[in-house]
């Protein structure tokens, strides 16, 4: 039985690492007083480009607001309304540059541009970047339902192709 458990754990770990390299975004959202959920989309358009000196850059990564999913239909609808999906159809990283695992970028949400810092690592032909955003910066506030509210800071993890 112990060998079977070890085998199962190894298989689970190997498949998790395979899925971790899939293209897409994950936004970790914390709730108050407790809990969390994730916003996900596998429909990211664009890529990062690596130059001969090891620097990376992108001149546009986009995700359709309609493709964002939280796992609950009603929460998906509220998310899309808060992001004004009829007027602003995409969330876009307008520009990003980096080197040695660190970078800066500009993100466009609801017509509002904000500069952000990110960390990243190369994973074969993919880049996995991580950064934090404040919802208030994009005029997204007062998010609560039955006494449970969304924390202001969210963590974004984006996995995109590297060329």
QUIFENGI-V850024 format. One record per backbone hydrogen bond with DSSP energy under -1.0 kcal/mol. CO is the residue of the C=O (numbers start at 1). NH is the residue of the N-H. If there is no record, write none. Layout:
CO | NH
CO | NH
This chain:
1 | 5
2 | 6
3 | 7
4 | 8
5 | 9
6 | 10
7 | 11
8 | 12
9 | 13
10 | 14
11 | 15
12 | 16
13 | 17
14 | 18
15 | 19
16 | 20
19 | 22
24 | 159
25 | 41
26 | 157
27 | 39
28 | 155
29 | 37
30 | 151
32 | 149
35 | 31
37 | 29
39 | 27
40 | 69
41 | 25
45 | 62
48 | 163
49 | 57
51 | 54
55 | 51
56 | 98
57 | 49
58 | 96
61 | 93
62 | 45
63 | 91
64 | 67
65 | 68
69 | 40
72 | 76
73 | 77
74 | 78
75 | 79
76 | 80
77 | 81
78 | 82
79 | 83
80 | 85
81 | 84
84 | 87
84 | 88
89 | 65
91 | 63
92 | 108
93 | 61
95 | 106
96 | 58
97 | 104
98 | 56
99 | 102
101 | 120
102 | 99
103 | 118
104 | 97
105 | 116
106 | 94
106 | 95
107 | 114
108 | 92
109 | 112
112 | 109
114 | 107
116 | 105
118 | 103
119 | 130
121 | 128
125 | 162
126 | 123
127 | 160
128 | 121
129 | 158
130 | 119
131 | 156
133 | 154
135 | 138
135 | 140
136 | 139
143 | 150
145 | 148
148 | 145
149 | 32
152 | 135
154 | 133
155 | 28
156 | 131
157 | 26
158 | 129
159 | 24
160 | 127
161 | 48
